[in-house]
Amino acid sequence: MAEQHATTQNHLLAAIPQHEYDRIVPGLELVDMRLGEVLSESGARMRHVYFPTTCVVSIMYMLADGSAAEIGVVGNEGVVGISLFMGGNTTPSRALVRGAGHAYRLDATLLQEEFNLGGAVMRLLLRYTQSLLTQMCQTAVCNRHHSVEQQLCRALLLTLDRTAGSSLRMTQEMIAGMLGVRREGVTEAAGNLQRDGLIRYQRGQIEVLDRARLEKAVCECYGVVKVEYERLMDDIPRVAVPFRQ
C-alpha cells in the first residue's frame, strides 16, 4: 500500500487557519528526507524551512574543532529554520536528518512574508520557538548534570514522541555524536537498558520494549520539555482540516 502524505501530519501546518493556509499551500513541497542529510550548515543561510511529517531532524551545535552535540530535536511537532523568521538569518548550528522520512518544504521568503503579516502564523511560530528554546536549554542542563544513561533515555523518548512505532534506527556512533560523549559511554548505557529489559539493541536498531519503565528511568529534563510544549500549544487546534494535501 502506498504511503499517504498530508500536511496535517505536521502539527504546526495543521493548526494554521484555512485562509492563511491557502496563502502558503501553493509553495509547500513534499520532500524525501534521507538519513544523514544536512539541511543547513553552521553560519549558512537556509533557503527553505522544513515542516517534518515522518522524519526527525537534529539541531547540532558545532565547535571549532569539528566536534558537535545535539541541542534540539524537531519532528512532526515543529519546523526547522526558525532563524529565518526570527530575524537572525543564520545560526552556529547544523540541521541534520537523523530519522529518515518526509517533510514539507517551503521557500523561506514565503514564510517570512506570512510571518510579517502579524497574524496566526506569527503567533503559532513564536509559541513553537519558545518551546524549542526550552528544549535547548534543558538539553544543556541535562548534558552537564545527568548520566549518559539518563541522557540516552531522554533522547529515545524525544525521538519516540516524533515517530510512529517503537523501533528507532540509531547507531551507537550516532548517539555518541548526539550526546557529545564517548562511544564507550553509550555502549555501557545501552547495555544497562537492554539488560534491564527496557530496550533491545541490534545492528543500529533500537526497539523500545517498555516505555513506561523508560519514562521512570529518565531524568526530569524530558518531562520539563514535554510539559512546556503542551502548555504553549494546548489551546491551538492540532488539525484544522481533516485532510490537507
C-alpha positions as CSV (number, residue, x, y, z in Angstrom):
1,M,0.0,0.0,0.0
2,A,1.4,3.4,-1.0
3,E,2.3,5.7,1.9
4,Q,-0.2,8.6,2.3
5,H,1.1,12.1,3.0
6,A,-0.8,15.1,4.3
7,T,0.3,18.5,5.7
8,T,-1.9,17.7,8.8
9,Q,0.8,15.2,9.8
10,N,2.7,18.3,10.9
11,H,1.1,19.9,14.0
12,L,2.0,23.5,13.0
13,L,0.7,23.2,9.5
14,A,-2.5,21.5,10.8
15,A,-3.1,24.4,13.2
16,I,-2.9,27.2,10.6
17,P,-6.3,28.8,9.9
18,Q,-7.7,28.0,6.4
19,H,-7.4,31.4,4.9
20,E,-3.7,31.8,5.9
21,Y,-3.0,28.2,5.0
22,D,-4.4,28.9,1.5
23,R,-1.8,31.6,1.0
24,I,1.2,29.3,1.6
25,V,-0.1,25.9,0.4
26,P,1.0,26.5,-3.3
27,G,4.6,26.8,-2.0
28,L,4.5,23.6,0.1
29,E,6.5,20.8,-1.5
30,L,6.7,17.2,-0.1
31,V,10.4,16.1,0.0
32,D,12.2,12.9,0.9
33,M,14.4,13.4,3.9
34,R,17.3,10.9,3.8
35,L,19.2,9.7,6.8
36,G,22.3,11.9,7.4
37,E,21.2,14.6,5.0
38,V,22.4,18.1,6.1
39,L,19.6,20.7,5.7
40,S,21.8,23.6,6.9
41,E,25.4,24.2,7.9
42,S,26.7,26.4,10.7
43,G,26.7,30.1,9.6
44,A,24.9,29.4,6.3
45,R,21.5,30.9,5.5
46,M,18.8,28.4,4.7
47,R,16.7,29.0,1.6
48,H,13.8,26.9,2.9
49,V,12.1,25.9,6.1
50,Y,11.1,22.3,6.7
51,F,7.9,21.0,8.4
52,P,8.7,17.4,9.2
53,T,5.9,14.8,9.0
54,T,7.6,11.5,9.4
55,C,11.3,12.4,9.7
56,V,13.3,13.6,12.7
57,V,15.9,16.3,12.5
58,S,18.8,17.0,14.9
59,I,19.9,20.6,15.7
60,M,23.6,20.2,16.3
61,Y,25.9,22.8,17.9
62,M,29.2,22.9,16.0
63,L,32.5,23.6,17.7
64,A,35.7,25.0,16.1
65,D,37.4,21.6,16.2
66,G,34.6,19.9,14.3
67,S,33.0,18.2,17.2
68,A,29.3,18.6,17.8
69,A,26.4,17.8,20.2
70,E,22.7,17.8,19.7
71,I,21.0,20.7,21.3
72,G,17.5,20.1,20.0
73,V,15.3,17.7,18.0
74,V,12.5,18.6,15.6
75,G,9.8,16.2,14.3
76,N,6.2,16.5,13.4
77,E,5.5,19.0,16.1
78,G,7.7,21.7,14.7
79,V,9.7,23.4,12.0
80,V,13.3,23.5,11.0
81,G,14.7,27.0,10.2
82,I,13.5,29.3,13.0
83,S,16.3,31.8,12.3
84,L,14.7,32.7,9.0
85,F,11.6,34.3,10.7
86,M,13.3,35.3,14.0
87,G,15.5,37.8,12.1
88,G,18.9,36.2,12.7
89,N,19.1,34.6,9.2
90,T,21.9,32.2,10.3
91,T,22.8,30.2,13.4
92,P,26.0,28.4,14.6
93,S,24.2,25.1,14.4
94,R,23.7,22.4,11.8
95,A,20.4,20.7,11.0
96,L,20.9,17.0,10.3
97,V,18.3,14.4,9.4
98,R,18.7,11.6,12.0
99,G,15.4,9.8,11.3
100,A,14.6,9.3,7.6
101,G,11.1,10.1,6.3
102,H,9.3,13.1,4.7
103,A,8.8,16.8,5.3
104,Y,7.0,19.7,3.6
105,R,9.5,22.3,2.3
106,L,8.5,26.0,2.0
107,D,10.5,28.8,0.4
108,A,11.9,31.0,3.2
109,T,10.6,34.2,1.6
110,L,7.0,32.9,1.6
111,L,7.1,32.1,5.3
112,Q,8.8,35.4,6.1
113,E,6.0,37.3,4.2
114,E,3.3,35.4,6.1
115,F,5.1,35.9,9.5
116,N,5.4,39.6,8.9
117,L,1.7,40.0,8.5
118,G,1.5,39.5,12.2
119,G,-1.4,37.0,12.1
120,A,-2.0,33.5,13.4
121,V,1.1,32.1,11.7
122,M,3.4,34.5,13.5
123,R,1.8,33.7,16.9
124,L,2.0,30.0,16.2
125,L,5.6,30.1,15.2
126,L,6.6,32.2,18.2
127,R,5.0,29.8,20.6
128,Y,6.7,26.9,19.0
129,T,10.1,28.8,19.1
130,Q,9.7,29.3,22.8
131,S,9.1,25.5,23.3
132,L,12.2,24.7,21.2
133,L,14.3,27.2,23.2
134,T,13.1,25.4,26.4
135,Q,14.2,22.1,24.9
136,M,17.6,23.5,24.0
137,C,18.2,25.0,27.5
138,Q,17.1,21.8,29.2
139,T,19.4,19.7,26.9
140,A,22.3,21.9,28.0
141,V,21.5,21.3,31.7
142,C,21.0,17.6,31.1
143,N,24.3,17.1,29.3
144,R,26.1,18.8,32.2
145,H,24.4,17.3,35.2
146,H,22.9,13.9,34.3
147,S,24.3,10.5,33.5
148,V,24.8,9.2,30.0
149,E,22.1,6.6,30.7
150,Q,19.6,9.3,31.6
151,Q,20.6,11.3,28.6
152,L,20.1,8.3,26.4
153,C,16.6,7.7,27.9
154,R,15.8,11.4,27.1
155,A,17.0,11.1,23.5
156,L,15.0,7.9,23.0
157,L,11.8,9.3,24.4
158,L,12.1,12.6,22.4
159,T,12.5,10.6,19.3
160,L,9.6,8.2,20.1
161,D,7.3,11.2,20.5
162,R,8.1,12.3,17.0
163,T,7.9,8.9,15.1
164,A,5.5,6.1,14.6
165,G,6.1,2.8,16.3
166,S,8.7,1.7,18.8
167,S,11.7,0.9,16.6
168,L,14.4,3.5,16.1
169,R,17.3,3.4,13.7
170,M,20.2,4.8,15.8
171,T,23.8,3.6,15.8
172,Q,26.0,3.9,18.8
173,E,28.2,6.3,16.8
174,M,25.1,8.5,16.0
175,I,24.0,8.5,19.6
176,A,27.5,9.4,20.8
177,G,27.6,12.3,18.4
178,M,24.2,13.5,19.5
179,L,25.1,13.4,23.2
180,G,28.6,14.7,22.8
181,V,30.0,11.7,24.7
182,R,32.4,8.8,24.0
183,R,31.1,5.8,22.2
184,E,32.1,3.6,25.2
185,G,29.8,5.5,27.4
186,V,26.9,4.9,25.0
187,T,27.8,1.2,24.8
188,E,27.6,0.9,28.6
189,A,24.4,2.9,28.9
190,A,22.6,1.0,26.1
191,G,23.8,-2.3,27.6
192,N,22.4,-1.4,31.0
193,L,19.0,-0.5,29.5
194,Q,19.0,-3.7,27.5
195,R,19.8,-5.9,30.5
196,D,17.0,-4.3,32.4
197,G,14.6,-5.2,29.6
198,L,13.8,-1.6,28.6
199,I,15.2,-1.8,25.1
200,R,16.6,-4.3,22.6
201,Y,19.6,-3.1,20.6
202,Q,20.9,-4.8,17.5
203,R,22.7,-3.7,14.3
204,G,21.9,0.0,14.6
205,Q,18.2,-0.7,15.6
206,I,16.8,0.1,19.0
207,E,13.5,-1.4,19.9
208,V,11.8,0.2,22.9
209,L,10.3,-2.7,24.9
210,D,8.9,-0.9,28.0
211,R,8.2,2.8,27.5
212,A,6.6,3.1,31.0
213,R,9.8,2.0,32.7
214,L,11.9,4.1,30.3
215,E,9.9,7.2,31.4
216,K,10.7,6.2,35.0
217,A,14.4,5.9,34.3
218,V,14.7,9.2,32.5
219,C,15.7,12.4,34.3
220,E,13.4,15.3,34.9
221,C,14.5,17.1,31.7
222,Y,12.2,15.0,29.4
223,G,9.2,16.0,31.5
224,V,10.1,19.7,31.6
225,V,10.3,19.8,27.8
226,K,7.1,17.9,27.3
227,V,5.0,19.9,29.8
228,E,6.2,23.2,28.4
229,Y,5.3,22.2,24.8
230,E,1.9,21.2,25.9
231,R,1.4,24.4,27.9
232,L,2.3,26.6,25.0
233,M,0.3,24.6,22.3
234,D,-2.6,23.1,24.1
235,D,-5.1,25.7,23.1
236,I,-4.1,25.5,19.4
237,P,-6.2,23.1,17.3
238,R,-3.8,20.3,16.1
239,V,-5.9,19.6,13.0
240,A,-7.8,22.5,11.4
241,V,-8.8,20.5,8.3
242,P,-9.3,16.7,8.4
243,F,-7.0,16.0,5.4
244,R,-4.9,18.6,3.6
245,Q,-2.9,17.6,0.6
